[in-house]
Amino acid sequence: MAKIMADEKEGGKVDGLFNGIKKYVSERIGTFVAFLFFLVALGAFMAMVVMKKWPEYTYLTVIIPIIAGITSYYNRAVALGLFLLIAFFVFIL
């Protein structure tokens, strides 16, 4: 009997945890999507600047983010560094 009651309590904790995560995500999903679109727009703007000033390096506007993404996927330190760099440019500039 005590084991069943303990399982019910733990199940309640887990359900409560998942409900809390669900609530947190659903309340902030709009902000996250807006941030993603902001990053896409920032990338497009940077690509336009590169294409206008240095048209011979246009291919780098595609290759550099791909390499950075793959490297960040496999290396947490690089991911953190790139995140801080992006955060610096977004919030400071």
HTML snippet that shows the backbone in 3Dmol.js (N, CA, C, O; Angstrom):
<script src="https://3Dmol.org/build/3Dmol-min.js"></script>
<div id="view" style="width:600px;height:400px;position:relative"></div>
<script>
const pdb = `
ATOM      1  N   MET A   1       0.827  -1.196   0.000  1.00  0.00           N
ATOM      2  CA  MET A   1       0.000   0.000   0.000  1.00  0.00           C
ATOM      3  C   MET A   1       0.867   1.253   0.000  1.00  0.00           C
ATOM      4  O   MET A   1       0.592   2.200  -0.738  1.00  0.00           O
ATOM      5  N   ALA A   2       1.901   1.264   0.816  1.00  0.00           N
ATOM      6  CA  ALA A   2       2.768   2.431   0.886  1.00  0.00           C
ATOM      7  C   ALA A   2       3.489   2.651  -0.441  1.00  0.00           C
ATOM      8  O   ALA A   2       3.726   3.789  -0.845  1.00  0.00           O
ATOM      9  N   LYS A   3       3.847   1.523  -1.135  1.00  0.00           N
ATOM     10  CA  LYS A   3       4.540   1.643  -2.410  1.00  0.00           C
ATOM     11  C   LYS A   3       3.623   2.273  -3.448  1.00  0.00           C
ATOM     12  O   LYS A   3       4.075   3.104  -4.235  1.00  0.00           O
ATOM     13  N   ILE A   4       2.364   1.903  -3.472  1.00  0.00           N
ATOM     14  CA  ILE A   4       1.406   2.476  -4.430  1.00  0.00           C
ATOM     15  C   ILE A   4       1.241   3.964  -4.160  1.00  0.00           C
ATOM     16  O   ILE A   4       1.212   4.764  -5.095  1.00  0.00           O
ATOM     17  N   MET A   5       1.132   4.343  -2.888  1.00  0.00           N
ATOM     18  CA  MET A   5       0.987   5.752  -2.560  1.00  0.00           C
ATOM     19  C   MET A   5       2.241   6.526  -2.952  1.00  0.00           C
ATOM     20  O   MET A   5       2.142   7.661  -3.417  1.00  0.00           O
ATOM     21  N   ALA A   6       3.421   5.929  -2.771  1.00  0.00           N
ATOM     22  CA  ALA A   6       4.670   6.591  -3.159  1.00  0.00           C
ATOM     23  C   ALA A   6       4.713   6.760  -4.672  1.00  0.00           C
ATOM     24  O   ALA A   6       5.138   7.805  -5.164  1.00  0.00           O
ATOM     25  N   ASP A   7       4.270   5.726  -5.428  1.00  0.00           N
ATOM     26  CA  ASP A   7       4.253   5.820  -6.890  1.00  0.00           C
ATOM     27  C   ASP A   7       3.291   6.905  -7.359  1.00  0.00           C
ATOM     28  O   ASP A   7       3.577   7.625  -8.315  1.00  0.00           O
ATOM     29  N   GLU A   8       2.147   7.017  -6.680  1.00  0.00           N
ATOM     30  CA  GLU A   8       1.188   8.057  -7.047  1.00  0.00           C
ATOM     31  C   GLU A   8       1.773   9.433  -6.789  1.00  0.00           C
ATOM     32  O   GLU A   8       1.579  10.350  -7.587  1.00  0.00           O
ATOM     33  N   LYS A   9       2.488   9.587  -5.681  1.00  0.00           N
ATOM     34  CA  LYS A   9       3.098  10.878  -5.384  1.00  0.00           C
ATOM     35  C   LYS A   9       4.165  11.212  -6.409  1.00  0.00           C
ATOM     36  O   LYS A   9       4.229  12.344  -6.889  1.00  0.00           O
ATOM     37  N   GLU A  10       5.014  10.233  -6.755  1.00  0.00           N
ATOM     38  CA  GLU A  10       6.048  10.480  -7.746  1.00  0.00           C
ATOM     39  C   GLU A  10       5.438  10.759  -9.112  1.00  0.00           C
ATOM     40  O   GLU A  10       5.914  11.620  -9.852  1.00  0.00           O
ATOM     41  N   GLY A  11       4.368  10.016  -9.441  1.00  0.00           N
ATOM     42  CA  GLY A  11       3.683  10.277 -10.703  1.00  0.00           C
ATOM     43  C   GLY A  11       3.121  11.689 -10.732  1.00  0.00           C
ATOM     44  O   GLY A  11       3.145  12.354 -11.767  1.00  0.00           O
ATOM     45  N   GLY A  12       2.624  12.136  -9.608  1.00  0.00           N
ATOM     46  CA  GLY A  12       2.127  13.496  -9.522  1.00  0.00           C
ATOM     47  C   GLY A  12       3.232  14.507  -9.692  1.00  0.00           C
ATOM     48  O   GLY A  12       3.038  15.547 -10.320  1.00  0.00           O
ATOM     49  N   LYS A  13       4.410  14.206  -9.128  1.00  0.00           N
ATOM     50  CA  LYS A  13       5.539  15.102  -9.286  1.00  0.00           C
ATOM     51  C   LYS A  13       5.969  15.165 -10.747  1.00  0.00           C
ATOM     52  O   LYS A  13       6.249  16.242 -11.273  1.00  0.00           O
ATOM     53  N   VAL A  14       6.020  14.011 -11.398  1.00  0.00           N
ATOM     54  CA  VAL A  14       6.433  13.971 -12.799  1.00  0.00           C
ATOM     55  C   VAL A  14       5.400  14.671 -13.668  1.00  0.00           C
ATOM     56  O   VAL A  14       5.748  15.457 -14.549  1.00  0.00           O
ATOM     57  N   ASP A  15       4.134  14.382 -13.417  1.00  0.00           N
ATOM     58  CA  ASP A  15       3.081  15.048 -14.189  1.00  0.00           C
ATOM     59  C   ASP A  15       3.111  16.549 -13.947  1.00  0.00           C
ATOM     60  O   ASP A  15       2.932  17.342 -14.872  1.00  0.00           O
ATOM     61  N   GLY A  16       3.336  16.927 -12.702  1.00  0.00           N
ATOM     62  CA  GLY A  16       3.430  18.350 -12.397  1.00  0.00           C
ATOM     63  C   GLY A  16       4.617  18.998 -13.087  1.00  0.00           C
ATOM     64  O   GLY A  16       4.531  20.133 -13.556  1.00  0.00           O
ATOM     65  N   LEU A  17       5.731  18.268 -13.147  1.00  0.00           N
ATOM     66  CA  LEU A  17       6.912  18.780 -13.828  1.00  0.00           C
ATOM     67  C   LEU A  17       6.630  18.981 -15.315  1.00  0.00           C
ATOM     68  O   LEU A  17       6.944  20.029 -15.879  1.00  0.00           O
ATOM     69  N   PHE A  18       6.033  17.964 -15.945  1.00  0.00           N
ATOM     70  CA  PHE A  18       5.726  18.080 -17.369  1.00  0.00           C
ATOM     71  C   PHE A  18       4.670  19.154 -17.645  1.00  0.00           C
ATOM     72  O   PHE A  18       4.742  19.852 -18.656  1.00  0.00           O
ATOM     73  N   ASN A  19       3.712  19.281 -16.765  1.00  0.00           N
ATOM     74  CA  ASN A  19       2.717  20.345 -16.932  1.00  0.00           C
ATOM     75  C   ASN A  19       3.362  21.721 -16.786  1.00  0.00           C
ATOM     76  O   ASN A  19       3.008  22.660 -17.500  1.00  0.00           O
ATOM     77  N   GLY A  20       4.312  21.834 -15.856  1.00  0.00           N
ATOM     78  CA  GLY A  20       5.027  23.096 -15.702  1.00  0.00           C
ATOM     79  C   GLY A  20       5.848  23.432 -16.937  1.00  0.00           C
ATOM     80  O   GLY A  20       5.876  24.580 -17.381  1.00  0.00           O
ATOM     81  N   ILE A  21       6.519  22.421 -17.494  1.00  0.00           N
ATOM     82  CA  ILE A  21       7.292  22.644 -18.719  1.00  0.00           C
ATOM     83  C   ILE A  21       6.368  23.027 -19.868  1.00  0.00           C
ATOM     84  O   ILE A  21       6.665  23.942 -20.637  1.00  0.00           O
ATOM     85  N   LYS A  22       5.250  22.324 -19.978  1.00  0.00           N
ATOM     86  CA  LYS A  22       4.281  22.617 -21.040  1.00  0.00           C
ATOM     87  C   LYS A  22       3.767  24.055 -20.927  1.00  0.00           C
ATOM     88  O   LYS A  22       3.659  24.767 -21.925  1.00  0.00           O
ATOM     89  N   LYS A  23       3.456  24.466 -19.707  1.00  0.00           N
ATOM     90  CA  LYS A  23       2.973  25.826 -19.485  1.00  0.00           C
ATOM     91  C   LYS A  23       4.050  26.846 -19.831  1.00  0.00           C
ATOM     92  O   LYS A  23       3.768  27.851 -20.483  1.00  0.00           O
ATOM     93  N   TYR A  24       5.287  26.593 -19.395  1.00  0.00           N
ATOM     94  CA  TYR A  24       6.407  27.506 -19.648  1.00  0.00           C
ATOM     95  C   TYR A  24       6.644  27.662 -21.155  1.00  0.00           C
ATOM     96  O   TYR A  24       6.806  28.776 -21.654  1.00  0.00           O
ATOM     97  N   VAL A  25       6.663  26.545 -21.864  1.00  0.00           N
ATOM     98  CA  VAL A  25       6.917  26.587 -23.305  1.00  0.00           C
ATOM     99  C   VAL A  25       5.771  27.264 -24.037  1.00  0.00           C
ATOM    100  O   VAL A  25       6.004  28.090 -24.920  1.00  0.00           O
ATOM    101  N   SER A  26       4.547  26.930 -23.687  1.00  0.00           N
ATOM    102  CA  SER A  26       3.403  27.505 -24.397  1.00  0.00           C
ATOM    103  C   SER A  26       3.272  29.008 -24.166  1.00  0.00           C
ATOM    104  O   SER A  26       2.773  29.731 -25.029  1.00  0.00           O
ATOM    105  N   GLU A  27       3.719  29.476 -23.005  1.00  0.00           N
ATOM    106  CA  GLU A  27       3.660  30.911 -22.735  1.00  0.00           C
ATOM    107  C   GLU A  27       4.757  31.681 -23.466  1.00  0.00           C
ATOM    108  O   GLU A  27       4.597  32.867 -23.755  1.00  0.00           O
ATOM    109  N   ARG A  28       5.862  31.016 -23.765  1.00  0.00           N
ATOM    110  CA  ARG A  28       7.010  31.709 -24.345  1.00  0.00           C
ATOM    111  C   ARG A  28       7.312  31.316 -25.786  1.00  0.00           C
ATOM    112  O   ARG A  28       8.317  31.761 -26.340  1.00  0.00           O
ATOM    113  N   ILE A  29       6.478  30.504 -26.399  1.00  0.00           N
ATOM    114  CA  ILE A  29       6.745  30.054 -27.757  1.00  0.00           C
ATOM    115  C   ILE A  29       6.712  31.224 -28.743  1.00  0.00           C
ATOM    116  O   ILE A  29       7.485  31.236 -29.701  1.00  0.00           O
ATOM    117  N   GLY A  30       5.856  32.181 -28.531  1.00  0.00           N
ATOM    118  CA  GLY A  30       5.792  33.348 -29.405  1.00  0.00           C
ATOM    119  C   GLY A  30       7.084  34.145 -29.381  1.00  0.00           C
ATOM    120  O   GLY A  30       7.560  34.594 -30.424  1.00  0.00           O
ATOM    121  N   THR A  31       7.651  34.322 -28.201  1.00  0.00           N
ATOM    122  CA  THR A  31       8.918  35.033 -28.073  1.00  0.00           C
ATOM    123  C   THR A  31      10.040  34.264 -28.760  1.00  0.00           C
ATOM    124  O   THR A  31      10.889  34.859 -29.424  1.00  0.00           O
ATOM    125  N   PHE A  32      10.045  32.949 -28.602  1.00  0.00           N
ATOM    126  CA  PHE A  32      11.086  32.127 -29.221  1.00  0.00           C
ATOM    127  C   PHE A  32      11.001  32.187 -30.747  1.00  0.00           C
ATOM    128  O   PHE A  32      12.026  32.328 -31.415  1.00  0.00           O
ATOM    129  N   VAL A  33       9.813  32.083 -31.295  1.00  0.00           N
ATOM    130  CA  VAL A  33       9.642  32.148 -32.748  1.00  0.00           C
ATOM    131  C   VAL A  33      10.017  33.534 -33.268  1.00  0.00           C
ATOM    132  O   VAL A  33      10.647  33.653 -34.318  1.00  0.00           O
ATOM    133  N   ALA A  34       9.636  34.568 -32.546  1.00  0.00           N
ATOM    134  CA  ALA A  34      10.015  35.920 -32.954  1.00  0.00           C
ATOM    135  C   ALA A  34      11.538  36.079 -32.953  1.00  0.00           C
ATOM    136  O   ALA A  34      12.095  36.720 -33.845  1.00  0.00           O
ATOM    137  N   PHE A  35      12.209  35.503 -31.960  1.00  0.00           N
ATOM    138  CA  PHE A  35      13.663  35.548 -31.909  1.00  0.00           C
ATOM    139  C   PHE A  35      14.276  34.809 -33.094  1.00  0.00           C
ATOM    140  O   PHE A  35      15.250  35.279 -33.680  1.00  0.00           O
ATOM    141  N   LEU A  36      13.715  33.658 -33.449  1.00  0.00           N
ATOM    142  CA  LEU A  36      14.224  32.921 -34.611  1.00  0.00           C
ATOM    143  C   LEU A  36      14.073  33.744 -35.892  1.00  0.00           C
ATOM    144  O   LEU A  36      14.995  33.788 -36.706  1.00  0.00           O
ATOM    145  N   PHE A  37      12.939  34.385 -36.077  1.00  0.00           N
ATOM    146  CA  PHE A  37      12.756  35.219 -37.259  1.00  0.00           C
ATOM    147  C   PHE A  37      13.700  36.422 -37.240  1.00  0.00           C
ATOM    148  O   PHE A  37      14.176  36.856 -38.289  1.00  0.00           O
ATOM    149  N   PHE A  38      13.965  36.952 -36.066  1.00  0.00           N
ATOM    150  CA  PHE A  38      14.931  38.036 -35.953  1.00  0.00           C
ATOM    151  C   PHE A  38      16.314  37.573 -36.392  1.00  0.00           C
ATOM    152  O   PHE A  38      17.016  38.295 -37.100  1.00  0.00           O
ATOM    153  N   LEU A  39      16.711  36.371 -35.973  1.00  0.00           N
ATOM    154  CA  LEU A  39      18.006  35.838 -36.388  1.00  0.00           C
ATOM    155  C   LEU A  39      18.062  35.606 -37.892  1.00  0.00           C
ATOM    156  O   LEU A  39      19.086  35.872 -38.522  1.00  0.00           O
ATOM    157  N   VAL A  40      16.978  35.114 -38.470  1.00  0.00           N
ATOM    158  CA  VAL A  40      16.936  34.916 -39.921  1.00  0.00           C
ATOM    159  C   VAL A  40      17.063  36.256 -40.634  1.00  0.00           C
ATOM    160  O   VAL A  40      17.805  36.373 -41.608  1.00  0.00           O
ATOM    161  N   ALA A  41      16.347  37.261 -40.157  1.00  0.00           N
ATOM    162  CA  ALA A  41      16.430  38.590 -40.762  1.00  0.00           C
ATOM    163  C   ALA A  41      17.827  39.179 -40.612  1.00  0.00           C
ATOM    164  O   ALA A  41      18.339  39.807 -41.539  1.00  0.00           O
ATOM    165  N   LEU A  42      18.442  38.980 -39.455  1.00  0.00           N
ATOM    166  CA  LEU A  42      19.800  39.465 -39.237  1.00  0.00           C
ATOM    167  C   LEU A  42      20.768  38.775 -40.196  1.00  0.00           C
ATOM    168  O   LEU A  42      21.644  39.428 -40.764  1.00  0.00           O
ATOM    169  N   GLY A  43      20.622  37.474 -40.381  1.00  0.00           N
ATOM    170  CA  GLY A  43      21.458  36.743 -41.322  1.00  0.00           C
ATOM    171  C   GLY A  43      21.250  37.209 -42.748  1.00  0.00           C
ATOM    172  O   GLY A  43      22.215  37.331 -43.502  1.00  0.00           O
ATOM    173  N   ALA A  44      20.005  37.473 -43.135  1.00  0.00           N
ATOM    174  CA  ALA A  44      19.718  37.967 -44.485  1.00  0.00           C
ATOM    175  C   ALA A  44      20.333  39.350 -44.691  1.00  0.00           C
ATOM    176  O   ALA A  44      20.876  39.643 -45.756  1.00  0.00           O
ATOM    177  N   PHE A  45      20.244  40.186 -43.674  1.00  0.00           N
ATOM    178  CA  PHE A  45      20.843  41.515 -43.774  1.00  0.00           C
ATOM    179  C   PHE A  45      22.354  41.416 -43.939  1.00  0.00           C
ATOM    180  O   PHE A  45      22.940  42.098 -44.780  1.00  0.00           O
ATOM    181  N   MET A  46      22.979  40.568 -43.137  1.00  0.00           N
ATOM    182  CA  MET A  46      24.422  40.398 -43.249  1.00  0.00           C
ATOM    183  C   MET A  46      24.795  39.843 -44.620  1.00  0.00           C
ATOM    184  O   MET A  46      25.810  40.247 -45.187  1.00  0.00           O
ATOM    185  N   ALA A  47      24.001  38.929 -45.161  1.00  0.00           N
ATOM    186  CA  ALA A  47      24.261  38.388 -46.496  1.00  0.00           C
ATOM    187  C   ALA A  47      24.150  39.481 -47.548  1.00  0.00           C
ATOM    188  O   ALA A  47      24.946  39.515 -48.487  1.00  0.00           O
ATOM    189  N   MET A  48      23.181  40.373 -47.408  1.00  0.00           N
ATOM    190  CA  MET A  48      23.044  41.478 -48.371  1.00  0.00           C
ATOM    191  C   MET A  48      24.261  42.394 -48.319  1.00  0.00           C
ATOM    192  O   MET A  48      24.762  42.824 -49.357  1.00  0.00           O
ATOM    193  N   VAL A  49      24.734  42.692 -47.118  1.00  0.00           N
ATOM    194  CA  VAL A  49      25.907  43.554 -46.983  1.00  0.00           C
ATOM    195  C   VAL A  49      27.125  42.902 -47.631  1.00  0.00           C
ATOM    196  O   VAL A  49      27.869  43.553 -48.364  1.00  0.00           O
ATOM    197  N   VAL A  50      27.321  41.617 -47.359  1.00  0.00           N
ATOM    198  CA  VAL A  50      28.469  40.915 -47.939  1.00  0.00           C
ATOM    199  C   VAL A  50      28.355  40.877 -49.458  1.00  0.00           C
ATOM    200  O   VAL A  50      29.339  41.105 -50.161  1.00  0.00           O
ATOM    201  N   MET A  51      27.153  40.591 -49.969  1.00  0.00           N
ATOM    202  CA  MET A  51      26.980  40.508 -51.422  1.00  0.00           C
ATOM    203  C   MET A  51      27.205  41.857 -52.099  1.00  0.00           C
ATOM    204  O   MET A  51      27.688  41.920 -53.229  1.00  0.00           O
ATOM    205  N   LYS A  52      26.854  42.922 -51.409  1.00  0.00           N
ATOM    206  CA  LYS A  52      27.015  44.244 -51.995  1.00  0.00           C
ATOM    207  C   LYS A  52      28.471  44.702 -51.973  1.00  0.00           C
ATOM    208  O   LYS A  52      28.966  45.229 -52.969  1.00  0.00           O
ATOM    209  N   LYS A  53      29.157  44.508 -50.856  1.00  0.00           N
ATOM    210  CA  LYS A  53      30.528  44.997 -50.715  1.00  0.00           C
ATOM    211  C   LYS A  53      31.564  44.028 -51.271  1.00  0.00           C
ATOM    212  O   LYS A  53      32.534  44.448 -51.901  1.00  0.00           O
ATOM    213  N   TRP A  54      31.364  42.738 -51.041  1.00  0.00           N
ATOM    214  CA  TRP A  54      32.335  41.734 -51.464  1.00  0.00           C
ATOM    215  C   TRP A  54      31.620  40.597 -52.195  1.00  0.00           C
ATOM    216  O   TRP A  54      31.449  39.522 -51.620  1.00  0.00           O
ATOM    217  N   PRO A  55      31.202  40.802 -53.430  1.00  0.00           N
ATOM    218  CA  PRO A  55      30.431  39.765 -54.130  1.00  0.00           C
ATOM    219  C   PRO A  55      31.202  38.460 -54.352  1.00  0.00           C
ATOM    220  O   PRO A  55      30.594  37.405 -54.535  1.00  0.00           O
ATOM    221  N   GLU A  56      32.514  38.524 -54.338  1.00  0.00           N
ATOM    222  CA  GLU A  56      33.298  37.307 -54.539  1.00  0.00           C
ATOM    223  C   GLU A  56      33.258  36.374 -53.330  1.00  0.00           C
ATOM    224  O   GLU A  56      33.640  35.209 -53.438  1.00  0.00           O
ATOM    225  N   TYR A  57      32.795  36.880 -52.168  1.00  0.00           N
ATOM    226  CA  TYR A  57      32.710  36.067 -50.958  1.00  0.00           C
ATOM    227  C   TYR A  57      31.270  35.696 -50.597  1.00  0.00           C
ATOM    228  O   TYR A  57      30.991  35.342 -49.452  1.00  0.00           O
ATOM    229  N   THR A  58      30.369  35.775 -51.554  1.00  0.00           N
ATOM    230  CA  THR A  58      28.957  35.492 -51.287  1.00  0.00           C
ATOM    231  C   THR A  58      28.755  34.066 -50.779  1.00  0.00           C
ATOM    232  O   THR A  58      27.916  33.836 -49.908  1.00  0.00           O
ATOM    233  N   TYR A  59      29.503  33.120 -51.303  1.00  0.00           N
ATOM    234  CA  TYR A  59      29.343  31.727 -50.888  1.00  0.00           C
ATOM    235  C   TYR A  59      29.613  31.542 -49.389  1.00  0.00           C
ATOM    236  O   TYR A  59      29.112  30.592 -48.787  1.00  0.00           O
ATOM    237  N   LEU A  60      30.392  32.429 -48.787  1.00  0.00           N
ATOM    238  CA  LEU A  60      30.676  32.312 -47.358  1.00  0.00           C
ATOM    239  C   LEU A  60      29.446  32.569 -46.488  1.00  0.00           C
ATOM    240  O   LEU A  60      29.385  32.107 -45.348  1.00  0.00           O
ATOM    241  N   THR A  61      28.463  33.307 -47.022  1.00  0.00           N
ATOM    242  CA  THR A  61      27.243  33.564 -46.248  1.00  0.00           C
ATOM    243  C   THR A  61      26.428  32.295 -46.038  1.00  0.00           C
ATOM    244  O   THR A  61      25.560  32.252 -45.166  1.00  0.00           O
ATOM    245  N   VAL A  62      26.700  31.270 -46.825  1.00  0.00           N
ATOM    246  CA  VAL A  62      26.035  29.976 -46.650  1.00  0.00           C
ATOM    247  C   VAL A  62      26.949  28.983 -45.941  1.00  0.00           C
ATOM    248  O   VAL A  62      26.509  28.250 -45.055  1.00  0.00           O
ATOM    249  N   ILE A  63      28.205  28.961 -46.328  1.00  0.00           N
ATOM    250  CA  ILE A  63      29.123  27.954 -45.804  1.00  0.00           C
ATOM    251  C   ILE A  63      29.468  28.190 -44.328  1.00  0.00           C
ATOM    252  O   ILE A  63      29.507  27.235 -43.552  1.00  0.00           O
ATOM    253  N   ILE A  64      29.717  29.427 -43.933  1.00  0.00           N
ATOM    254  CA  ILE A  64      30.116  29.703 -42.543  1.00  0.00           C
ATOM    255  C   ILE A  64      29.036  29.297 -41.537  1.00  0.00           C
ATOM    256  O   ILE A  64      29.373  28.652 -40.544  1.00  0.00           O
ATOM    257  N   PRO A  65      27.743  29.641 -41.737  1.00  0.00           N
ATOM    258  CA  PRO A  65      26.739  29.173 -40.767  1.00  0.00           C
ATOM    259  C   PRO A  65      26.597  27.655 -40.721  1.00  0.00           C
ATOM    260  O   PRO A  65      26.326  27.095 -39.659  1.00  0.00           O
ATOM    261  N   ILE A  66      26.776  26.983 -41.856  1.00  0.00           N
ATOM    262  CA  ILE A  66      26.697  25.522 -41.857  1.00  0.00           C
ATOM    263  C   ILE A  66      27.831  24.931 -41.031  1.00  0.00           C
ATOM    264  O   ILE A  66      27.607  24.054 -40.196  1.00  0.00           O
ATOM    265  N   ILE A  67      29.039  25.408 -41.262  1.00  0.00           N
ATOM    266  CA  ILE A  67      30.192  24.901 -40.514  1.00  0.00           C
ATOM    267  C   ILE A  67      30.053  25.228 -39.022  1.00  0.00           C
ATOM    268  O   ILE A  67      30.353  24.392 -38.170  1.00  0.00           O
ATOM    269  N   ALA A  68      29.600  26.438 -38.716  1.00  0.00           N
ATOM    270  CA  ALA A  68      29.414  26.826 -37.311  1.00  0.00           C
ATOM    271  C   ALA A  68      28.351  25.958 -36.642  1.00  0.00           C
ATOM    272  O   ALA A  68      28.508  25.568 -35.485  1.00  0.00           O
ATOM    273  N   GLY A  69      27.278  25.655 -37.356  1.00  0.00           N
ATOM    274  CA  GLY A  69      26.222  24.814 -36.797  1.00  0.00           C
ATOM    275  C   GLY A  69      26.682  23.392 -36.543  1.00  0.00           C
ATOM    276  O   GLY A  69      26.389  22.824 -35.492  1.00  0.00           O
ATOM    277  N   ILE A  70      27.402  22.810 -37.497  1.00  0.00           N
ATOM    278  CA  ILE A  70      27.901  21.445 -37.321  1.00  0.00           C
ATOM    279  C   ILE A  70      28.916  21.386 -36.182  1.00  0.00           C
ATOM    280  O   ILE A  70      28.882  20.468 -35.362  1.00  0.00           O
ATOM    281  N   THR A  71      29.811  22.358 -36.131  1.00  0.00           N
ATOM    282  CA  THR A  71      30.807  22.393 -35.067  1.00  0.00           C
ATOM    283  C   THR A  71      30.140  22.579 -33.707  1.00  0.00           C
ATOM    284  O   THR A  71      30.536  21.941 -32.732  1.00  0.00           O
ATOM    285  N   SER A  72      29.142  23.437 -33.634  1.00  0.00           N
ATOM    286  CA  SER A  72      28.432  23.676 -32.376  1.00  0.00           C
ATOM    287  C   SER A  72      27.675  22.435 -31.915  1.00  0.00           C
ATOM    288  O   SER A  72      27.529  22.198 -30.716  1.00  0.00           O
ATOM    289  N   TYR A  73      27.200  21.655 -32.863  1.00  0.00           N
ATOM    290  CA  TYR A  73      26.467  20.433 -32.520  1.00  0.00           C
ATOM    291  C   TYR A  73      27.372  19.448 -31.783  1.00  0.00           C
ATOM    292  O   TYR A  73      26.930  18.760 -30.864  1.00  0.00           O
ATOM    293  N   TYR A  74      28.623  19.385 -32.185  1.00  0.00           N
ATOM    294  CA  TYR A  74      29.542  18.417 -31.607  1.00  0.00           C
ATOM    295  C   TYR A  74      30.431  18.974 -30.498  1.00  0.00           C
ATOM    296  O   TYR A  74      31.063  18.197 -29.783  1.00  0.00           O
ATOM    297  N   ASN A  75      30.499  20.281 -30.334  1.00  0.00           N
ATOM    298  CA  ASN A  75      31.392  20.877 -29.342  1.00  0.00           C
ATOM    299  C   ASN A  75      30.640  21.930 -28.538  1.00  0.00           C
ATOM    300  O   ASN A  75      30.264  22.977 -29.066  1.00  0.00           O
ATOM    301  N   ARG A  76      30.429  21.646 -27.271  1.00  0.00           N
ATOM    302  CA  ARG A  76      29.644  22.533 -26.414  1.00  0.00           C
ATOM    303  C   ARG A  76      30.349  23.868 -26.175  1.00  0.00           C
ATOM    304  O   ARG A  76      29.686  24.898 -26.060  1.00  0.00           O
ATOM    305  N   ALA A  77      31.672  23.867 -26.099  1.00  0.00           N
ATOM    306  CA  ALA A  77      32.407  25.115 -25.864  1.00  0.00           C
ATOM    307  C   ALA A  77      32.243  26.061 -27.048  1.00  0.00           C
ATOM    308  O   ALA A  77      32.068  27.265 -26.860  1.00  0.00           O
ATOM    309  N   VAL A  78      32.299  25.530 -28.255  1.00  0.00           N
ATOM    310  CA  VAL A  78      32.096  26.361 -29.445  1.00  0.00           C
ATOM    311  C   VAL A  78      30.667  26.894 -29.459  1.00  0.00           C
ATOM    312  O   VAL A  78      30.438  28.062 -29.773  1.00  0.00           O
ATOM    313  N   ALA A  79      29.710  26.035 -29.118  1.00  0.00           N
ATOM    314  CA  ALA A  79      28.310  26.467 -29.087  1.00  0.00           C
ATOM    315  C   ALA A  79      28.119  27.607 -28.090  1.00  0.00           C
ATOM    316  O   ALA A  79      27.443  28.591 -28.391  1.00  0.00           O
ATOM    317  N   LEU A  80      28.704  27.478 -26.925  1.00  0.00           N
ATOM    318  CA  LEU A  80      28.580  28.531 -25.917  1.00  0.00           C
ATOM    319  C   LEU A  80      29.240  29.815 -26.399  1.00  0.00           C
ATOM    320  O   LEU A  80      28.680  30.900 -26.243  1.00  0.00           O
ATOM    321  N   GLY A  81      30.425  29.697 -26.983  1.00  0.00           N
ATOM    322  CA  GLY A  81      31.116  30.876 -27.494  1.00  0.00           C
ATOM    323  C   GLY A  81      30.332  31.584 -28.582  1.00  0.00           C
ATOM    324  O   GLY A  81      30.235  32.811 -28.585  1.00  0.00           O
ATOM    325  N   LEU A  82      29.767  30.809 -29.513  1.00  0.00           N
ATOM    326  CA  LEU A  82      28.968  31.417 -30.581  1.00  0.00           C
ATOM    327  C   LEU A  82      27.693  32.039 -30.031  1.00  0.00           C
ATOM    328  O   LEU A  82      27.259  33.095 -30.490  1.00  0.00           O
ATOM    329  N   PHE A  83      27.092  31.375 -29.040  1.00  0.00           N
ATOM    330  CA  PHE A  83      25.896  31.942 -28.422  1.00  0.00           C
ATOM    331  C   PHE A  83      26.205  33.283 -27.768  1.00  0.00           C
ATOM    332  O   PHE A  83      25.454  34.245 -27.928  1.00  0.00           O
ATOM    333  N   LEU A  84      27.310  33.343 -27.033  1.00  0.00           N
ATOM    334  CA  LEU A  84      27.687  34.602 -26.383  1.00  0.00           C
ATOM    335  C   LEU A  84      28.013  35.680 -27.409  1.00  0.00           C
ATOM    336  O   LEU A  84      27.697  36.851 -27.203  1.00  0.00           O
ATOM    337  N   LEU A  85      28.640  35.289 -28.507  1.00  0.00           N
ATOM    338  CA  LEU A  85      28.946  36.242 -29.571  1.00  0.00           C
ATOM    339  C   LEU A  85      27.661  36.783 -30.199  1.00  0.00           C
ATOM    340  O   LEU A  85      27.530  37.986 -30.419  1.00  0.00           O
ATOM    341  N   ILE A  86      26.726  35.895 -30.480  1.00  0.00           N
ATOM    342  CA  ILE A  86      25.442  36.324 -31.050  1.00  0.00           C
ATOM    343  C   ILE A  86      24.698  37.207 -30.054  1.00  0.00           C
ATOM    344  O   ILE A  86      24.144  38.240 -30.432  1.00  0.00           O
ATOM    345  N   ALA A  87      24.683  36.805 -28.776  1.00  0.00           N
ATOM    346  CA  ALA A  87      23.998  37.599 -27.761  1.00  0.00           C
ATOM    347  C   ALA A  87      24.629  38.978 -27.642  1.00  0.00           C
ATOM    348  O   ALA A  87      23.921  39.971 -27.475  1.00  0.00           O
ATOM    349  N   PHE A  88      25.959  39.049 -27.727  1.00  0.00           N
ATOM    350  CA  PHE A  88      26.646  40.336 -27.671  1.00  0.00           C
ATOM    351  C   PHE A  88      26.193  41.239 -28.819  1.00  0.00           C
ATOM    352  O   PHE A  88      25.864  42.406 -28.608  1.00  0.00           O
ATOM    353  N   PHE A  89      26.181  40.691 -30.028  1.00  0.00           N
ATOM    354  CA  PHE A  89      25.796  41.505 -31.176  1.00  0.00           C
ATOM    355  C   PHE A  89      24.313  41.888 -31.153  1.00  0.00           C
ATOM    356  O   PHE A  89      23.947  42.987 -31.568  1.00  0.00           O
ATOM    357  N   VAL A  90      23.470  40.984 -30.669  1.00  0.00           N
ATOM    358  CA  VAL A  90      22.036  41.273 -30.632  1.00  0.00           C
ATOM    359  C   VAL A  90      21.719  42.333 -29.581  1.00  0.00           C
ATOM    360  O   VAL A  90      20.954  43.259 -29.851  1.00  0.00           O
ATOM    361  N   PHE A  91      22.292  42.211 -28.396  1.00  0.00           N
ATOM    362  CA  PHE A  91      21.942  43.113 -27.311  1.00  0.00           C
ATOM    363  C   PHE A  91      22.746  44.406 -27.304  1.00  0.00           C
ATOM    364  O   PHE A  91      22.240  45.442 -26.869  1.00  0.00           O
ATOM    365  N   ILE A  92      23.977  44.365 -27.772  1.00  0.00           N
ATOM    366  CA  ILE A  92      24.815  45.564 -27.754  1.00  0.00           C
ATOM    367  C   ILE A  92      24.605  46.417 -28.991  1.00  0.00           C
ATOM    368  O   ILE A  92      24.467  47.637 -28.903  1.00  0.00           O
ATOM    369  N   LEU A  93      24.581  45.772 -30.130  1.00  0.00           N
ATOM    370  CA  LEU A  93      24.421  46.531 -31.363  1.00  0.00           C
ATOM    371  C   LEU A  93      22.958  46.696 -31.643  1.00  0.00           C
ATOM    372  O   LEU A  93      22.587  47.310 -32.643  1.00  0.00           O
TER     373      LEU A  93
END
`;
const viewer = $3Dmol.createViewer("view");
viewer.addModel(pdb, "pdb");
viewer.setStyle({}, {cartoon: {color: "spectrum"}});
viewer.zoomTo();
viewer.render();
</script>
